[in-house]
Amino acid sequence: MTTGHVMLIEDEPNITEALRFILGRDGWQVTAHADGATAVAAILAGRPDVVVLDLMLPGASGLDVLAALRARPETVDLPVMMLTAKGQGRDREAAERAGVTSFMTKPFSNTEITARLRAMVQA
Amino acid sequence: MKLLLGTRLRERRLALGRKQGEVAAAAGISAAYLNLIEFNRRAVAGDVLGRLGDVLGFAADDLAATDGGLADELRQAAASVGADAGQVQEFVARFPAWADVLVAQAQRAAGLERAVAALNDRISHDPHLSATLHDMLSAATAVRATAGILAETADIDAPTRSRFHQTLAAESERLAGGAQALVAYLDGAQQEGPVTAMTPQDEVAAWLAARDWHLAEAEDGDIDTAGIAALASAAARDLAQAFAQAAVRDAASMPLAAIQQALQSHGPDPVRLAREFGVDVIAACRRLAGLPDVQVGLVMCDGAGAMTFRRPVPGFALPRAGAGCSLWPLYTALGRPMQAVEAIAEGATQPAPRFLLRAFCQVHLPQGFGVPERREAAMLILPAPSGPPAQMVVGPTCRICPVSGCSLRREPSTLTGRIGD
């Protein structure tokens, strides 16, 4: 029984692979997408339960993707975790203003990210 | 002028050990009147000033001379810490050396503040530093997550374990490379010398001021490469290089002997000079302000009104940072491109020398239609002709301008505390 469907929007292949393993081990069905410009379309097509979204992406930033998701009725409430190497206060504030559900900085703890994602889909 | 003059007269008389009544009698005025003058309660000029000069042994012009902008510098120093700048002219007149010290300290403090801001900016916005740190954090993330997997997962299959080992090796190498690149970058930054206490524009201005604002080698088509290379920051070197190249072009299109002769014919009229030499008006302004042995001020700004060049002249204060006075014809010209705008202006502080301000805005269309135009405005600061009265009273910038009731004021003056009447 899966925990749910998580879609990773992340352009670093080794981080994607590690997350795919960590979340798969935790019972998640994991799909991944590496491009910001086509991320919204991928999310709409994949209909995940939760999204892990990198802030700095090729094509469009994570903030742009998040804003586009929040502008659509079908994804306005979709749980989104912003995962980024930029942990500065202003990035967190920008993400919160754009409607992020959770914010986590890199490098992350494997146990913390799984616990946080579980909490997001159970909330 | 009365504060400065009265105080100076009193200082001079006391220095000579002469009594007020005696000096007054010799100058043909009453002691009571001289007393009022010395305590700055009566203005003094003309014959009376001349006679007092004869009695006290000085030339009236010496006393009436400006303080070279020292009072304005002090006002800026006071404004920077929100202090009351009252009686600044009296202070300058009585304690010029201490005024110099105060101004130097204020400028040093401002320079250090800029250095701190530059360091902060370097860390926050340096694209190379930001990219390197981001790359290192990404590598560290992959290492930490992968190492965690290997440590936490006992039953991981051999091919997956091997792949994660390879990831660890690759990301560790990337992390080490990023760290080396970061150290090399920071070492390189340190080798550039201490963080400059000046903005790049300040550096270029200091370089030009040391050359008395005239690049003599440009007359022969040369550039002071050694002087430019000695500037502290790369940005200043780039700005100076661009300015020197423009000076070479200006000197070639407006040869020294020819422009000096044209000046005799036309006076300092950049529009007529531009027409005679077939150059744009901005170039003519720049050439005028860069001629040897001239006292011509020049302010240039871009389309946003940001000052890109400042050559000051004594008595006409220019702000070190931020925008100037909205009354300056420079800004009027910016809104009326390709029109000559001029005004006779009087300084807002006492003594109040008069200047002829001539401004022009050039529109550049480097890529033709469909792309934004680039505006560039210049204002020459010239001695005013005798006769016509000043059309306006202008200040250096609102924060230290004492003019009350100015409808263009954008922030309260630290001198009056009011934004308008």
Contacts between the chains, C-beta under 8 A, distances in Angstrom:
chain1	res1	chain2	res2	distance
A	12	B	138	5.1
A	12	B	141	7.5
A	12	B	142	6.5
A	14	B	142	4.0
A	14	B	146	7.0
A	14	B	167	4.8
A	14	B	170	7.2
A	14	B	171	5.8
A	15	B	138	6.7
A	15	B	141	5.5
A	15	B	142	5.0
A	15	B	145	6.5
A	17	B	163	7.7
A	17	B	167	6.9
A	18	B	142	6.2
A	18	B	145	3.7
A	18	B	146	5.0
A	18	B	149	6.1
A	18	B	164	7.8
A	18	B	167	7.3
A	19	B	145	6.8
A	21	B	149	5.6
A	21	B	160	7.3
A	21	B	164	7.9
A	22	B	145	6.6
A	22	B	148	7.6
A	22	B	149	6.3
A	25	B	149	8.0
A	25	B	153	6.8
A	56	B	134	6.7
A	85	B	133	7.8
A	85	B	134	5.1
A	85	B	137	3.7
A	85	B	138	5.7
A	85	B	141	6.9
A	86	B	134	7.1
A	106	B	137	5.4
A	106	B	138	6.7
A	106	B	140	7.4
A	106	B	141	3.9
A	107	B	137	6.9
A	107	B	140	4.9
A	107	B	141	4.2
A	107	B	143	7.7
A	107	B	144	4.1
A	107	B	145	7.2
A	108	B	141	6.7
A	108	B	144	7.6
A	108	B	145	7.2
A	109	B	148	7.6
A	110	B	145	6.0
A	110	B	148	4.2
A	110	B	149	6.9
A	110	B	152	6.6
